[in-house]
Amino acid sequence: MMTAQTAAIRSRDSTALVMAQSDRASTASWIAVIAGMIGAFMAILNIQITNASLLEIEGGIGTGVDNGAWISTSYLIGEIVVIPLTDYLSRVFSFRRFMLANAVLFPIFSAACAFARDLGSMILLRGLQGFVGGVLIPMAFTMVLTKLPKSQQAFGLSLFALSVTFAPAIGPTIGGFLTENYGWQTVFFVNTPPSMVMVVALYFTLEKRPMQLSLLREGDWAGIGTMAIGLAALQTALEEGNKDDWFQSPFILKLALTAAGFLSAFIIIELKVDKPLVQLRLLRRRNFCIGIIVNVLVGVALFGTVYVLPQYLGQVQRYNAEQIGLVLAWTGLPQLIIIPFVPSLMTRLDVRLVGFIGITIFAASCFMNIHLSLDSAGDEFFVPNLVRAIGQALVLTPITVITTTGIGPSEAGAASGLSNMLRNLGGAVGTAALGTLLTKREQFHSNLIGQSVTLSRDEVRARINDLTQYFLAHGVTDPAIAQHKAIAAIGAIVHRQALILGFSDTFAVIGTVLCLAAVALPFAKKIRLT
């Protein structure tokens, strides 16, 4: 017969067993989380893998460079509009149905892009691909917060960080290789095999829940409308602004006014309605607010470096897509090794300190590129890229842990949508600002150099004469044409040197932005991981 003491011991052991099991996610939960990470990785990868092949895609569908930019812009518009909508739509149609539907549609729209034969159809398909792909990013984040216990969330968030940082770094490598060797169409089929794995895994691991179509009647439709119009106008203005000289263009001016008006209305609506689409009130929480600020600044640097370095290698060093990808590969590959160890590091050190160290190392890698010259080519970027990889590996996981501290499962979707939307906005604003900065600084340095390269200087006249003789000795028979070519060649040298200095200044600004992020991070509350 069981004594009272024995019963008490067994009861205590059973309780301890249940508590221990609650601290570990089930295998099915981990499979679902990893499948979600595949989706987030592919959605983020798709931006850079397509950008690396943009010139070839433009040629394939018979459009020019200016119009071809809409191939990327349409994807980004679809993505940034749907991210804050994801939490609401996943509650309406159920998390499982909504996730599976978008996981299926993403590779379908991607493959359809390979068969587009004109700009209009390509823009439409890319927009739809961005819309369904954008869903996969916050939902992967949400799964970490809802399916994993607190003790395992740090590792789950490190997987998400790997998706966010590794995908942009490896995208140009994959895109360049496929385009150069197999044609631009192949970049749109990359998503198919991983997406099939993702769909199967999600189908068998996500719990079935009923739809809540009644939520459609309670939807914050005024917020949805103002947000969609405002974000679409803002994203378009940011993508097209530098090309069209910003507010000198009536089109960009109208977009800016539209964005300002609708987003202002959106913020007012969200702060007043009982059931807002986006929980802006979460920003009242200290760690969430500081985490978002740091996340936005780091987003500027993450997207900015992926934008600036390929531009430098293409414009100054004349690298093709595959060569650019090989240079950038060393920014991504080390992160595969480092990021899995970050959660363990955060249990030994203050999470804020780990993030601070990562941001500082990331900033140092940018400052290593502020003395560019004509000799700064692929091999010269090996060490800065390696340093950058180490820094990036230590950045996003601590920031995300700080941001999500105190966020319960019921708030996970709202926090995920707001966090990912603002990071993407930071990247979009940062990329647009850096593109404008590069243009302005190139003009500034060109004017400075041009003041010294004048016909009044003996060495300039001597150089023109040497180049004239060179062209006459290499097939040019008219001395006037040879002299014109000589002057043009000197102009190209001046432009190239000014461009190099402009890129140096741009890297300095990115490093400064990261320094601001590093200063802001210690203001978050200290948290302890066990």
N, C-alpha and C positions, 0 to 999 in steps of 0.2 A: 504493500500500500504506500502511496506517495505521501510523504510527510509535508507539512506546511513549508518547511525550510527548503525541501527539494523543489516544490512547486514554485516557490519564490525565485530560486536560482534559475530554473528553466525559463520562467517568465522573463527574468532579467536578460538571460542569454538570447531569447527570441527577439526581445526589443533591441538589443545591441546588434543582432544580425540584420534586422530590418533597417536600422539606422546606417549600418555599414553599407548595405546594398543601395540605400538612397543616395549615398555619396558617390556611387559609380553608375554611369549611364549604361543602359543595356546595349548589346551588340547591334540590335536593330536601330537604336537611336544614333549610334556612331555611324552606321552605314548611311542613314538619312542625312546626317550632318555632312559627311564626306561627299555624298552625292550633291548636296546643295553647294558645297565649295567648288565642285566641278562646274556647276552652272555659273556661279559668280566669276570664276576664273575665265571661262569662255566668253562671257559677256564683256568683261574688261579687256581681254585679249583682242577681241574683235575690233576695237577702236584702233589700236596700233598696228595690227596685222594688215588692216586695210589701208591705213595711211602710208605704210611702207610701199604699197603697190599702186598708189593713187595715180601716178603718171601713166602707168601701163593700162589701168582701168579706164582712164579718160580717153586714151587712144583707142581702146577696144570698143567703146560705145560712141566714139566720134564726137567728143565734146572738148572744149578748151579748158585751160587751167582754171580760169575764173569761175566758170560754171561748174567745173568738176569738184570744187570745194564743197558743193552742196551734198556730195556723196557722203562725206563725213558729217557735215552739219545736220543733215536729216536724221542720222542715227543718234547723234547726241541730243537732239530735240526730243525724239521719242523716249530716250532713256531718262532724261532729267525730268520730263513731265510725269512719267509713270512711277518713279521711285516714291514720291510722297503719297501716291494713290494706293500703293501696294497693300498697306495694312488694312485699309477700308475694304478693298475689293477681295482680299483673302478672307475677311470675315463674312462678306456677303455670299460668296460662292463656295466657301470652306477652303481652308489652307491647302488640303490635299488636291482638290479639283483644280484650284487656281494655279498651284505650282506645277502640277502635271500638264495642264493645258499649255502653259507657257514654255515648259521644257520640251514639249513636242513641237510647238510652233516655231521655236527659235531656229533649229536646224533646217526646218522647211523653208522659212523665209530667207535664211542664209543661202541655201542651195539655189533658190529661185533667182537670187542676185546674179549668179553665174550665167544665167540665160538672158539677162536684160540686154537689150540691143539699142536702147536710147536713154537719154538722161532722165526723162520723165519717169519711166518705169523703174529705173535704178533708184531714184530719189524716193519713190513711193515704197519700194521693197525695203530699202535701208531704213526708212522711218518706221515701218512695221517691225523690222528686225530689232531696232533699238527699243521699241515699245515693249516687246515681249522679253527681250534680253535684260532690260532695266529692272524687270520684276525679280529676276534671279539673284540680283545683288543684295537688296535688303532682306529677302526671304532667307538667304543663307545665313545672314547675320542674326535674324530672328530665331532661327533654329538653334543656334548656339546658346542663346539666352533662355530658350524654352525647353529644350530637350536635354541639356547637360546640367548637372548639379553645379553649384558654385565652385566646388573644389576642382572641377574639370573645365570650367568655362575659359580659364586663361589659356589652356592648350587649344581649345576650340577657336578662340579669338586669334591665336597665333596662326592657325590654318587660314582664317579669313585674311589676316594681314599678309600672308604669303600670296594669296590670290590677288590682293590689291597692288602689291609691290612687284611681284615676280612677273605677272602677266604683261604689264606695260614694258618691262625690260626685255622680255623674251619675244614679244610680238614682232618687232622689226626683224629679228633674226629669222623667225619662221616665215614671215611674209616675204622677206627678201629672197630667201632660198627658194621658196616655191615659185615665186614670180620669175626669177632668173632662169630656173631650170625646167619648169613645167607650165608656165603661163599664169596669168592673173586669175583666171577662173578657179584655179585650185584653192586659193585662199578661202573661198566661200564654202568649200567642202570639208575644211578642217574641223568644223563643229560637229559633223555628223557622228563619227564613232564615239567621242566622249558623251555626246548627248544621248545616244542609245543606252549607254551604260547608266547614265544618270536617270533616265526615265524608268528603266527596269528596277533600279535600286529604290527609287522613290515610290514606285507603284506597290512594292511589297513591304515597305517600312513605314510609310505615313499612315496615321490612323484615319479611318473614315469618320467624317463628321457631317451632320446635316447642313444644308445651305440655310442661310438666313436672309431670304429675299425681302423680308419685311424691312431690313435695314435700308433698302433702296428708298423707301418713303421718308426715312429719317436722315438721309444723306445731306451732307453740307454742300449742296449743289452750287450755292453762290461762291463758296470757297473753292470748290473744284473748278468752276468756270474761270474765276479771276486768276487762280494759280496757273491753270493750263495756258491761258493767253499770255499772262505776264512772263512765265518762264520760257515759253516758246519765243516770244519777242526778244527777251534778254539774251537767250542762247544764240539766236540768229544774229543779233547786233554784235555780240562778242566774236562770233566766228567770221563775220563779214566786215567788221568795222575797219580793221587795219588796211585791208585791201581797198576799201572805198574811201579812205582818208577820214574816217569817223564822221564828225558832225558837219563836215563839208558836204556830205551826201544827204540829200533830203530823205532818202530811204532809211538810212541809219538813224537820222534824227527822229523820224516818225516811230521807228522801232523802239528807240530809247524812251520817248515820251509814253508810248503804249506800255512798255515794261514798267516804268515808274508809276504810272497811274493804276494799272491793274494789280501790281504787287503791293502797292500801298493799301489799296482796297482789300486785298487778300489778308494782310496783316491785321487790319482793323476788324474784319469779319471773324478771323480765327480767335481773336482776343475777347470777342463778345458772345459768340454762339455757345450753347450748352454742350454740343457734341462736335467739336471742331475736327476738320480733316487732318490738320497737323497740330500736334500738341506743343504750341510755342511756349506754353507755361512751364514745360520741362526746363527751359533755359533759366528759370529762377533758381534751380539747384546749382550750387557752386561748382561741384565737380563736373557736372554735365556741361555747364556753360563754358568753363575753362577748357574742358576736353574738346568741345566743339571749336573754340577759337584756335586752339593748337592744331586741331585736325584740319581746319580750313587753311592755315598758314603752311602746314606740311603738304596739303593738297596742292597748293601753289607750286611748291618745290618739286613734288613728285611728277606732276604733269608738266611742269616747266622744264625740268632737265630732260625728260623724254622728248620734249619738243625742240629744245635749243641744240642739243648735241647732234642729232641727225641733220638739222638744218646746217650746222657748221660743216659737218663732214660732206654734205651734198653740195653746198654752195661754194665753199672755199677749197676743199680738197677733191671735189668732183667724184666722190665715191658713188657707186651704184647701190641699189637697195640691199643686195646680199652683203657687200662689204660693210655697209653701215650696221647691218644686223650682227655681224661677227664682232664688231667693236663693242656694241651694246650688250652682247651676251655675258660679258664679265661683270655686268651690273646685276644680272639676275641669278646666275648659277650659284654663287656662294651663299645666297640667301636660302637655298634649299637645305644647306647644311646647318646654317646658324639659327634660323627662326625656330625650329623645333626645340632648341635648348633655352629659348628666352623665358618660357614660363618657369622653368627651374631656377633661372637666374633671379626672377622677380620674387621668389620665395626667400631668397637670401639677402637681397638688397631692397631698399625702398623703391617702389615701382616708379615714383617720380624721378629718382636718380637714374634708373635704367633708361627711361625715356629721354632725360636730359643728356645723358652720355650719347645716346643714339643720334639725337638731333645735332649735337655738337660735332660729332664725327661726320654726319651728312653735310653740315655747313662747311667743315674743313675741306671736304672733297670738292665743293664748289669753288672755294677760294684757291684751290690748287690749279684751277683753270683760268685764272685772271691775267696770266702773262702769256697768252697765246701768240704764236708767230707762224710764219709760213711753214716752219718745220713741225708744227704740232699736228701730227697725223695719228693714224690708228694706234701704233705702239706707244705713243706718248700718253695715251689716255688709259693705259692698262692699270697703272697704280691709282690714279684718281677714281676710276670706275670700281676698283677693288675696295677702296676706302668707302666709297659711296654705298656699295653693297653691304658692307658691315654696318654702316650707319642706318641704312633703311631697315635692315633686319632687326635692329634694336628699337625702332621708333613706333611702328603702328600698334603692336600688341600692348605695350604699356599705356599708350594714349587711349586705346579702346577700352582697356580695363578701367582706367580712371573715369572715362566718360560714362560707362555703364554701371558704375558702383551705385547701389541703391535702386537700380531699375528692376522692378519686379516683372514676372512673366506677362502680366496683363498690360504692361507698358512697353514691352519689348518691341512690338511692331511699330508703335509710334516713334520710339527712340531710334530704331533702326532707320526708318524712312527719313526722319529729320537729319540724323547724322550723315547718312550717305548722300542725301540731296545737297547739304551744305558743303561737304567735301568736294563733290563734283562741281558745284558752283564755284568753289574756291579755285579748283583746277581750271575751269573755263575762264574765269576773270583773270587769273594769273597768266594763263597762256596768251590771252588777248593783250594784256598789259605788257608782257615780255616781248611779244611780237612788235608792238608799237615802240617800245623802248629800243629794241634792236634797230628798227628803221630810223628813229630819231638820232640815236648815237652814231650810226653809220654816216648819216648826213653831217652831223657835227664834226666827226673826225675827218670826213672827206673835205669839208671846208677848211679845216685847220691845215691839213696836208697840202691842199690845193694852193694855199697862200704861199707855200714855200716852193712849189713846183711851178715856176713861171719862166717865160722866155727871157726874162731879164738876167737869169742866172746862167753862168757859163757851163756848168755841169749838165743843166737841163738841155741846152742847145747841143752840147756834145753828145748827149745820149740820143737825142732825136736824130742827129746826123749818123750815129752808129747804126741805129735801127733802120734808117732810110737806106743805108748802104746794104744792110742785111736783106731787106726786101727786094732791092734791085738785083742782088746776087741770087735770089731764089724765085725768079720767075716774073717779077713785076717790072715792066718795061718803062712805064711812065714815071719820072721822078716825082711829079706832083702827087700821084696816087701813092707812091712809096712813102712820101713824107706824111701824107694823111694817115696811112696805116701806122706809121711810127708814133704819131701823136695819139692815135686811138689806143695803141698798145700801152703807152705810158698812162693814159687815162684808166685803162683796165687795171693796171698795177696799183694805182692810187685807190681805186674803188675796192680792190681786194684787200689792201692793207687797212683801209677804213672799216671794212666789214669785219676783219679779224679783231680790231680794237672794239668794235661794237659788241661782238660776241663776248669779249673779255669783260666788258662792263655789265653785260647781262648776267653772266655767272656771278659777278660780285653782288648784284642785286638779289639773286636767289639765295646766296649765302647770308645776306643781311636779313632777309625774310625769315630764314631758319633761326637766326640769332634771336629774333623777336619771339619766335615760338619757344625757344629754350628759356627765355626770360619769363614767359607767361606760365610755363608748366609748374614751377615750384609753388605757385599760389593755390594749387589744388590741395584738398585735404589729404592727409596721409592715410593710406589704406594698407591693410595687412592681408597677405595671402597665406593661407595655411594648407 
